[in-house]
Amino acid sequence: MADMRASADTRASADTRAFQDEMGRWAAGDSDGDTARDLAVSLGLRTAVLLEGPSDFAAVETLAARRGRDLAAEGVCVVSMGGAMSIARYAELLGPPGLDLRLTGLCDERERGFYERGLMRAGAPREDFFVCVADLEDELIRALGPARVEEIIRAEGDLRPWQTFLTQPAQHGRPRHQQLRRFLGTKKGRKIRYGALLVEAVDAARVPEPLDGLLASL
């Protein structure tokens, strides 16, 4: 019985990844959407979590795992849109005009208006989105504290690049949390890796409000 459940979970995970990939093709105009529709039905999807990029995706997936949540089994699919400017397109495809899923997700304060216009155009509720003041990395750095984030950087073997980064003239005099936020975005893949690491490290009682609220709403 356990083997059957594991096999079913593996298939569901593969189908979820296939749906995520197909949504990317559909949004780019490389698909007619039929495969995405079929996968949405077979997965029993009811909610799509729209995120700007892969670092937010890693953070949400990590927190869900920490809390023992199987989002795919709950009919929830997390989608990385590849940039905030894609919100209108994804809302159109996944929301009322398209697959008619409930839409939720994260956005940054500076992009709130852009999200609101895109969601309004798709006829999707705007209040289901959770807003980070700067971005999710900044929220996590504040929740952990700069000293704890530096400990994680050291443990990950990134101390030397971090020290080199701090010698750059542009970083002189900047608050530590801003330096850390900028450092995480200076190398391809670093934000994604630390998106998961910071969520794994943060105390359960100090999970940033936008991320905590998003998971609680699913």
C-alpha positions as a Python dict, from the first residue, in 0.01 Angstrom:
ca = {
    (1, 'M'): (0, 0, 0),
    (2, 'A'): (283, 239, 88),
    (3, 'D'): (448, 164, -247),
    (4, 'M'): (122, 242, -428),
    (5, 'R'): (93, 575, -247),
    (6, 'A'): (454, 662, -326),
    (7, 'S'): (395, 578, -692),
    (8, 'A'): (82, 795, -700),
    (9, 'D'): (269, 1082, -535),
    (10, 'T'): (549, 1052, -792),
    (11, 'R'): (300, 1062, -1080),
    (12, 'A'): (122, 1363, -928),
    (13, 'S'): (454, 1544, -884),
    (14, 'A'): (550, 1471, -1244),
    (15, 'D'): (211, 1588, -1369),
    (16, 'T'): (241, 1907, -1164),
    (17, 'R'): (582, 1982, -1316),
    (18, 'A'): (436, 1907, -1660),
    (19, 'F'): (155, 2154, -1592),
    (20, 'Q'): (399, 2421, -1476),
    (21, 'D'): (610, 2370, -1790),
    (22, 'E'): (304, 2373, -2014),
    (23, 'M'): (182, 2697, -1857),
    (24, 'G'): (514, 2856, -1950),
    (25, 'R'): (470, 2748, -2311),
    (26, 'W'): (108, 2860, -2320),
    (27, 'A'): (192, 3200, -2171),
    (28, 'A'): (468, 3242, -2431),
    (29, 'G'): (229, 3161, -2714),
    (30, 'D'): (396, 2828, -2795),
    (31, 'S'): (92, 2617, -2704),
    (32, 'D'): (-285, 2631, -2758),
    (33, 'G'): (-346, 2547, -2393),
    (34, 'D'): (-521, 2214, -2451),
    (35, 'T'): (-254, 2015, -2268),
    (36, 'A'): (-262, 2258, -1975),
    (37, 'R'): (-641, 2224, -1955),
    (38, 'D'): (-621, 1845, -1956),
    (39, 'L'): (-353, 1843, -1688),
    (40, 'A'): (-549, 2088, -1472),
    (41, 'V'): (-848, 1855, -1482),
    (42, 'S'): (-645, 1539, -1412),
    (43, 'L'): (-469, 1709, -1120),
    (44, 'G'): (-793, 1845, -978),
    (45, 'L'): (-648, 2195, -961),
    (46, 'R'): (-851, 2459, -781),
    (47, 'T'): (-588, 2723, -700),
    (48, 'A'): (-286, 2870, -876),
    (49, 'V'): (-19, 3050, -673),
    (50, 'L'): (139, 3312, -899),
    (51, 'L'): (495, 3409, -811),
    (52, 'E'): (734, 3647, -983),
    (53, 'G'): (1030, 3412, -1012),
    (54, 'P'): (1208, 3094, -904),
    (55, 'S'): (1343, 3228, -574),
    (56, 'D'): (989, 3297, -450),
    (57, 'F'): (889, 2957, -587),
    (58, 'A'): (1165, 2788, -384),
    (59, 'A'): (1060, 2974, -68),
    (60, 'V'): (692, 2881, -98),
    (61, 'E'): (765, 2516, -179),
    (62, 'T'): (1008, 2495, 115),
    (63, 'L'): (765, 2644, 365),
    (64, 'A'): (489, 2412, 243),
    (65, 'A'): (720, 2114, 298),
    (66, 'R'): (817, 2241, 644),
    (67, 'R'): (450, 2251, 736),
    (68, 'G'): (379, 1906, 599),
    (69, 'R'): (166, 2038, 316),
    (70, 'D'): (132, 1850, -14),
    (71, 'L'): (5, 2135, -228),
    (72, 'A'): (-39, 1922, -540),
    (73, 'A'): (-259, 1677, -349),
    (74, 'E'): (-461, 1974, -226),
    (75, 'G'): (-528, 2095, -580),
    (76, 'V'): (-280, 2382, -556),
    (77, 'C'): (-16, 2454, -821),
    (78, 'V'): (269, 2700, -766),
    (79, 'V'): (364, 2885, -1084),
    (80, 'S'): (675, 3093, -1148),
    (81, 'M'): (579, 3356, -1404),
    (82, 'G'): (928, 3463, -1504),
    (83, 'G'): (874, 3826, -1404),
    (84, 'A'): (607, 4052, -1256),
    (85, 'M'): (520, 4191, -1598),
    (86, 'S'): (363, 3855, -1684),
    (87, 'I'): (84, 3885, -1427),
    (88, 'A'): (-183, 3998, -1674),
    (89, 'R'): (-109, 3711, -1912),
    (90, 'Y'): (-107, 3443, -1640),
    (91, 'A'): (-419, 3586, -1474),
    (92, 'E'): (-596, 3569, -1810),
    (93, 'L'): (-495, 3206, -1870),
    (94, 'L'): (-538, 3070, -1518),
    (95, 'G'): (-816, 3295, -1388),
    (96, 'P'): (-1183, 3342, -1487),
    (97, 'P'): (-1122, 3393, -1861),
    (98, 'G'): (-914, 3073, -1885),
    (99, 'L'): (-895, 2776, -1648),
    (100, 'D'): (-1106, 2958, -1389),
    (101, 'L'): (-880, 2872, -1097),
    (102, 'R'): (-864, 3076, -781),
    (103, 'L'): (-560, 3302, -807),
    (104, 'T'): (-334, 3400, -520),
    (105, 'G'): (34, 3476, -473),
    (106, 'L'): (294, 3728, -369),
    (107, 'C'): (387, 4065, -511),
    (108, 'D'): (622, 4349, -417),
    (109, 'E'): (486, 4683, -301),
    (110, 'R'): (636, 4869, -596),
    (111, 'E'): (448, 4640, -835),
    (112, 'R'): (115, 4634, -649),
    (113, 'G'): (-55, 4866, -898),
    (114, 'F'): (60, 4660, -1194),
    (115, 'Y'): (-77, 4342, -1030),
    (116, 'E'): (-405, 4510, -946),
    (117, 'R'): (-459, 4620, -1305),
    (118, 'G'): (-372, 4277, -1444),
    (119, 'L'): (-599, 4095, -1201),
    (120, 'M'): (-883, 4342, -1252),
    (121, 'R'): (-864, 4293, -1627),
    (122, 'A'): (-894, 3916, -1575),
    (123, 'G'): (-1183, 3956, -1331),
    (124, 'A'): (-980, 3800, -1048),
    (125, 'P'): (-993, 3923, -685),
    (126, 'R'): (-699, 4143, -590),
    (127, 'E'): (-728, 4093, -216),
    (128, 'D'): (-601, 3734, -240),
    (129, 'F'): (-246, 3854, -309),
    (130, 'F'): (3, 3917, -30),
    (131, 'V'): (240, 4213, -52),
    (132, 'C'): (609, 4226, 43),
    (133, 'V'): (744, 4571, 128),
    (134, 'A'): (1055, 4535, -89),
    (135, 'D'): (1065, 4168, -189),
    (136, 'L'): (1053, 3828, -21),
    (137, 'E'): (1431, 3811, 28),
    (138, 'D'): (1418, 4138, 221),
    (139, 'E'): (1132, 4006, 434),
    (140, 'L'): (1329, 3691, 517),
    (141, 'I'): (1649, 3882, 598),
    (142, 'R'): (1456, 4105, 837),
    (143, 'A'): (1289, 3803, 999),
    (144, 'L'): (1619, 3621, 1052),
    (145, 'G'): (1835, 3923, 1125),
    (146, 'P'): (2153, 4007, 931),
    (147, 'A'): (2383, 3818, 1170),
    (148, 'R'): (2193, 3491, 1120),
    (149, 'V'): (2192, 3537, 742),
    (150, 'E'): (2569, 3589, 750),
    (151, 'E'): (2603, 3265, 947),
    (152, 'I'): (2412, 3085, 670),
    (153, 'I'): (2634, 3245, 406),
    (154, 'R'): (2942, 3122, 593),
    (155, 'A'): (2797, 2772, 633),
    (156, 'E'): (2724, 2759, 259),
    (157, 'G'): (3084, 2838, 171),
    (158, 'D'): (3006, 3186, 37),
    (159, 'L'): (3203, 3383, 297),
    (160, 'R'): (3482, 3487, 59),
    (161, 'P'): (3246, 3614, -216),
    (162, 'W'): (3050, 3797, 55),
    (163, 'Q'): (3362, 3964, 193),
    (164, 'T'): (3472, 4061, -159),
    (165, 'F'): (3127, 4204, -227),
    (166, 'L'): (3148, 4424, 83),
    (167, 'T'): (3466, 4590, -47),
    (168, 'Q'): (3281, 4734, -348),
    (169, 'P'): (3249, 5114, -323),
    (170, 'A'): (2875, 5100, -388),
    (171, 'Q'): (2826, 4898, -68),
    (172, 'H'): (3011, 5136, 164),
    (173, 'G'): (2778, 5286, 423),
    (174, 'R'): (2473, 5086, 320),
    (175, 'P'): (2267, 4910, 591),
    (176, 'R'): (2367, 4548, 634),
    (177, 'H'): (2028, 4406, 538),
    (178, 'Q'): (2040, 4599, 209),
    (179, 'Q'): (2390, 4467, 140),
    (180, 'L'): (2272, 4113, 205),
    (181, 'R'): (1969, 4154, -19),
    (182, 'R'): (2187, 4282, -302),
    (183, 'F'): (2445, 4006, -251),
    (184, 'L'): (2184, 3735, -294),
    (185, 'G'): (2108, 3868, -642),
    (186, 'T'): (2466, 3900, -768),
    (187, 'K'): (2512, 3546, -899),
    (188, 'K'): (2278, 3335, -1110),
    (189, 'G'): (2103, 3076, -897),
    (190, 'R'): (2203, 3228, -564),
    (191, 'K'): (1861, 3381, -492),
    (192, 'I'): (1692, 3049, -565),
    (193, 'R'): (1926, 2855, -336),
    (194, 'Y'): (1896, 3106, -53),
    (195, 'G'): (1522, 3138, -102),
    (196, 'A'): (1498, 2783, 31),
    (197, 'L'): (1781, 2813, 285),
    (198, 'L'): (1641, 3122, 454),
    (199, 'V'): (1295, 2969, 484),
    (200, 'E'): (1446, 2654, 633),
    (201, 'A'): (1632, 2864, 891),
    (202, 'V'): (1362, 3107, 1000),
    (203, 'D'): (1186, 3038, 1329),
    (204, 'A'): (831, 2914, 1282),
    (205, 'A'): (698, 3210, 1480),
    (206, 'R'): (889, 3462, 1265),
    (207, 'V'): (792, 3357, 914),
    (208, 'P'): (733, 3683, 722),
    (209, 'E'): (368, 3785, 727),
    (210, 'P'): (313, 3780, 347),
    (211, 'L'): (457, 3428, 314),
    (212, 'D'): (280, 3302, 624),
    (213, 'G'): (-49, 3454, 510),
    (214, 'L'): (-17, 3300, 166),
    (215, 'L'): (33, 2946, 300),
    (216, 'A'): (-246, 2990, 552),
    (217, 'S'): (-484, 3096, 275),
    (218, 'L'): (-434, 2780, 69),
}
